[in-house]
Structures are given as C-alpha cells and as structure tokens.
Amino acid sequence: MGSVKTKVVLIRVTDEAEGLIASAGKLCYAHDSQKVFQMNSNDSGQFVQKLMQMGHESPIEHVVFTFYIEGVSRAMTHQLVRHRLASYSQRSQRYVDHNEFHYVVPPRLQGKTVEIDGESIDAVVYFEQTMDLIAERYAKLQDALGQKGEKSNEDARYVLPNACETKILMTMNARELLHFFEERLCIRAQWEIRSAAEQMLKLVKDVCPSLFAKAGPKCIRLGGCPEGTGSCGNYEGIKRKYDPEYKSEVKQDIIDLPCKASSKSLHVND
Ligand SMILES: Cc1cc2nc3c(=O)[nH]c(=O)nc-3n(C[C@H](O)[C@H](O)[C@H](O)COP(=O)(O)OP(=O)(O)OC[C@H]3O[C@@H](n4cnc5c(N)ncnc54)[C@H](O)[C@@H]3O)c2cc1C
C-alpha cells in the first residue's frame, strides 16, 4: 500500500499506420484501387498532413492505438471513460480485493497543512493516514460480509476512495484521440488526466509524427481560446509548446506571462 504515479504504455498501434491512412484517403479518388494499397509509403506523412489540413478526417479512423494506463486514480478514469468512442477494460473492484490498495496523492497537497485541535498536520501525511484508515475499515467490512472474494469485495468497496489506484486498457482511433487531446491537454482539464494525455501524446508522436504534428489543446486548432474567463491567458505559450512551426510575433516578455488559470481553472467539476 502506498502512493503511485501515472504511467502510460503504448501497447499496440495499427501496422504502417500513416501508410494505411494515406491509402484510405487516396482510395476516395482512385480509379485503380489496387495501386492505392501498393503505394510506396514514403510520401504517406505528407499526404496525411494534407488530409488533416483539408479537414478530411474519416481516413484517420482506420488507425487505432491501445494504451495500458496504471498509477491513476478512479477519479481520473471516471473522467477518461466519458470519452465514448473508445474501448476500455478496467481492473475490477469486485474480482480483485483491495486490502492493500495503492492510491494517488494530489501534488497540490504538498507543503499544505491540516489544522486539528490547534495542531498543524502535514496534509500529505493526513491524506495517507486517511488511506490507511479506509484500508482498515475495508478489511473489517469484508470480514463482516462473511467471506473473502467477489461477494465481500463488491460491497466492501463502497468505502474505497476516489484516490484508489486503478489500471485500465484503452483503445482509441486516431480521430477520437485528437479530440481527446483537444479536451484533456487544455489547462482546464484536471492535472491527472492532463498528465496521462501528455504521456500519450509523446508516445503517439514517436510512431505517427505527421498525424500528431499539431495535436494539442483545442486552442491550437481554433486559433485562440474559447474558454472566456476560464482561459489560461497563455495562448502564445501553449501554441509554441504544441505547434513546432509556430512563429510568434509577440515579444518574449509577453509570452512568458504566468498562466492566469491558477487555482480557479484547475477546479473544474469533471
Ligand atoms: C475541462 C472539462 C470539464 C468537464 N466538466 C464536466 C462536468 O462538470 N460534468 C460532466 O458531466 N462532464 C464534464 N466534462 C466531460 C465532458 O462533458 C465530456 O463528457 C467529455 O469531455 C467527453 O467528450 P465529448 O462529449 O466531446 O465526447 P466523446 O465521447 O469523446 O465523443 C467525441 C465526439 O463524438 C460526438 N459524439 C459522441 N457521442 C455522441 C452522442 N451521443 N451524440 C452526438 N454526438 C456524439 C461528439 O461530437 C463528441 O465531441 C468535462 C470535460 C472537460 C474537458
């Protein structure tokens, strides 16, 4: 039992992914369909980028990515599975007992204190003590339920926290993955899912550089932030981070303004 951190592994990608997308795109305009699948894949990257610029995105749905994600909380996967155009397999809290569950500690607790009866207790220590207490109560409830295994796990788990670690396998096609990045790389998304999204982006950029060349939060595609008062106020900085071709015309000292999102934007309800 102890704290864990997000780890994402790219388990599988469609073979010759960008070549397949190029073939799918070219098939739409080809008289000789056989040639489309025998193409030299050297020009695939350029063709994929052209498709993306044209907004012709259905060909990219033929490519799928399977990620194994661990070291994340149930709070995070509750947000993740809201993305409906994907397939998920998640470790069960019924079939797997959670006597020694791991958990995720929100980093912002570091350096904070909890006041109890005039005493200041380190917030991380307090959080960990709470996890230990829950584990103890979970075990007692399992005993009360009379047996080990599925029948006791399934009801004892009601006391497990959102922080409880889970493991999940997710398969998503490239089009939905780009949408997922638009939503979850935005500073408005919570830190934990954002951290997983950052790891995923790095992994897929290595295997499909053209497809994900300009992937990022939605402000990159929209050319500005639609979040109104929830904006991070750092569009230039975000653009520089995610769009390698971006040439800023704004002076450096303006770009480096601290992000205005701060605590307000990090407390969305998702
Ligand atoms: C910062 C942030 C805060 C959030 N806060 C909350 C919150 O407080 N409460 C809450 O409930 N949710 C919240 N969400 C979750 C959000 O509402 C979506 O459920 C989630 O982001 C999944 O994205 P999506 O709906 O675009 O679609 P996905 O499931 O990823 O689907 C992709 C796209 O397919 C299309 N699509 C999918 N299913 C349908 C359908 N049935 N009908 C029509 N079109 C469809 C849509 O165009 C959709 O955008 C939040 C999300 C973010 C990023």
The ligand as an SDF file (V2000), in Angstrom:
LIG
                    3D

 53 58  0  0  0  0  0  0  0  0999 V2000
  -12.4570   20.6570  -18.5300 C   0  0  0  0  0  0  0  0  0  0  0  0
  -13.5970   19.7010  -18.5390 C   0  0  0  0  0  0  0  0  0  0  0  0
  -14.5910   19.8140  -17.5850 C   0  0  0  0  0  0  0  0  0  0  0  0
  -15.6740   18.9280  -17.5830 C   0  0  0  0  0  0  0  0  0  0  0  0
  -16.6340   19.0570  -16.6060 N   0  0  0  0  0  0  0  0  0  0  0  0
  -17.6950   18.2010  -16.6160 C   0  0  0  0  0  0  0  0  0  0  0  0
  -18.7200   18.2970  -15.6370 C   0  0  0  0  0  0  0  0  0  0  0  0
  -18.6780   19.1360  -14.7560 O   0  0  0  0  0  0  0  0  0  0  0  0
  -19.7570   17.4010  -15.6950 N   0  0  0  0  0  0  0  0  0  0  0  0
  -19.8370   16.4400  -16.6660 C   0  0  0  0  0  0  0  0  0  0  0  0
  -20.7990   15.6740  -16.6900 O   0  0  0  0  0  0  0  0  0  0  0  0
  -18.8760   16.3380  -17.6070 N   0  0  0  0  0  0  0  0  0  0  0  0
  -17.8140   17.1700  -17.6020 C   0  0  0  0  0  0  0  0  0  0  0  0
  -16.8430   17.0280  -18.5730 N   0  0  0  0  0  0  0  0  0  0  0  0
  -16.9330   15.9270  -19.5310 C   0  0  0  0  0  0  0  0  0  0  0  0
  -17.4660   16.3940  -20.8960 C   0  0  0  0  0  0  0  0  0  0  0  0
  -18.7630   16.9240  -20.7650 O   0  0  0  0  0  0  0  0  0  0  0  0
  -17.4870   15.2320  -21.8900 C   0  0  0  0  0  0  0  0  0  0  0  0
  -18.3380   14.2220  -21.3980 O   0  0  0  0  0  0  0  0  0  0  0  0
  -16.1320   14.6200  -22.1130 C   0  0  0  0  0  0  0  0  0  0  0  0
  -15.1480   15.6100  -22.2980 O   0  0  0  0  0  0  0  0  0  0  0  0
  -16.1790   13.6840  -23.3300 C   0  0  0  0  0  0  0  0  0  0  0  0
  -16.0820   14.4320  -24.5040 O   0  0  0  0  0  0  0  0  0  0  0  0
  -17.1910   14.5090  -25.6480 P   0  0  0  0  0  0  0  0  0  0  0  0
  -18.5410   14.5630  -25.0960 O   0  0  0  0  0  0  0  0  0  0  0  0
  -16.7600   15.5630  -26.6100 O   0  0  0  0  0  0  0  0  0  0  0  0
  -17.1900   13.2270  -26.4390 O   0  0  0  0  0  0  0  0  0  0  0  0
  -16.5740   11.8370  -26.7790 P   0  0  0  0  0  0  0  0  0  0  0  0
  -17.3150   10.8260  -26.0510 O   0  0  0  0  0  0  0  0  0  0  0  0
  -15.0830   11.8720  -26.6560 O   0  0  0  0  0  0  0  0  0  0  0  0
  -17.0130   11.7880  -28.2860 O   0  0  0  0  0  0  0  0  0  0  0  0
  -16.3580   12.5230  -29.3350 C   0  0  0  0  0  0  0  0  0  0  0  0
  -17.3320   13.3020  -30.1700 C   0  0  0  0  0  0  0  0  0  0  0  0
  -18.2550   12.3990  -30.7650 O   0  0  0  0  0  0  0  0  0  0  0  0
  -19.5260   13.0080  -30.8490 C   0  0  0  0  0  0  0  0  0  0  0  0
  -20.4900   12.2290  -30.0380 N   0  0  0  0  0  0  0  0  0  0  0  0
  -20.1900   11.2110  -29.1730 C   0  0  0  0  0  0  0  0  0  0  0  0
  -21.3070   10.7070  -28.6530 N   0  0  0  0  0  0  0  0  0  0  0  0
  -22.3390   11.4200  -29.1630 C   0  0  0  0  0  0  0  0  0  0  0  0
  -23.7370   11.3740  -28.9980 C   0  0  0  0  0  0  0  0  0  0  0  0
  -24.3470   10.5190  -28.1790 N   0  0  0  0  0  0  0  0  0  0  0  0
  -24.4790   12.2540  -29.6740 N   0  0  0  0  0  0  0  0  0  0  0  0
  -23.9070   13.1540  -30.5100 C   0  0  0  0  0  0  0  0  0  0  0  0
  -22.5810   13.2550  -30.7140 N   0  0  0  0  0  0  0  0  0  0  0  0
  -21.8080   12.3890  -30.0580 C   0  0  0  0  0  0  0  0  0  0  0  0
  -19.3780   14.4250  -30.2900 C   0  0  0  0  0  0  0  0  0  0  0  0
  -19.0790   15.2910  -31.3680 O   0  0  0  0  0  0  0  0  0  0  0  0
  -18.1730   14.3050  -29.3900 C   0  0  0  0  0  0  0  0  0  0  0  0
  -17.4880   15.5190  -29.1830 O   0  0  0  0  0  0  0  0  0  0  0  0
  -15.7580   17.9030  -18.5810 C   0  0  0  0  0  0  0  0  0  0  0  0
  -14.7620   17.8090  -19.5460 C   0  0  0  0  0  0  0  0  0  0  0  0
  -13.6850   18.6830  -19.5350 C   0  0  0  0  0  0  0  0  0  0  0  0
  -12.6180   18.5500  -20.5990 C   0  0  0  0  0  0  0  0  0  0  0  0
  1  2  1  0
  2  3  1  0
  2 52  2  0
  3  4  2  0
  4  5  1  0
  4 50  1  0
  5  6  2  0
  6  7  1  0
  6 13  1  0
  7  8  2  0
  7  9  1  0
  9 10  1  0
 10 11  2  0
 10 12  1  0
 12 13  2  0
 13 14  1  0
 14 15  1  0
 14 50  1  0
 15 16  1  0
 16 17  1  0
 16 18  1  0
 18 19  1  0
 18 20  1  0
 20 21  1  0
 20 22  1  0
 22 23  1  0
 23 24  1  0
 24 25  2  0
 24 26  1  0
 24 27  1  0
 27 28  1  0
 28 29  2  0
 28 30  1  0
 28 31  1  0
 31 32  1  0
 32 33  1  0
 33 34  1  0
 33 48  1  0
 34 35  1  0
 35 36  1  0
 35 46  1  0
 36 37  1  0
 36 45  1  0
 37 38  2  0
 38 39  1  0
 39 40  1  0
 39 45  2  0
 40 41  1  0
 40 42  2  0
 42 43  1  0
 43 44  2  0
 44 45  1  0
 46 47  1  0
 46 48  1  0
 48 49  1  0
 50 51  2  0
 51 52  1  0
 52 53  1  0
M  END
$$$$
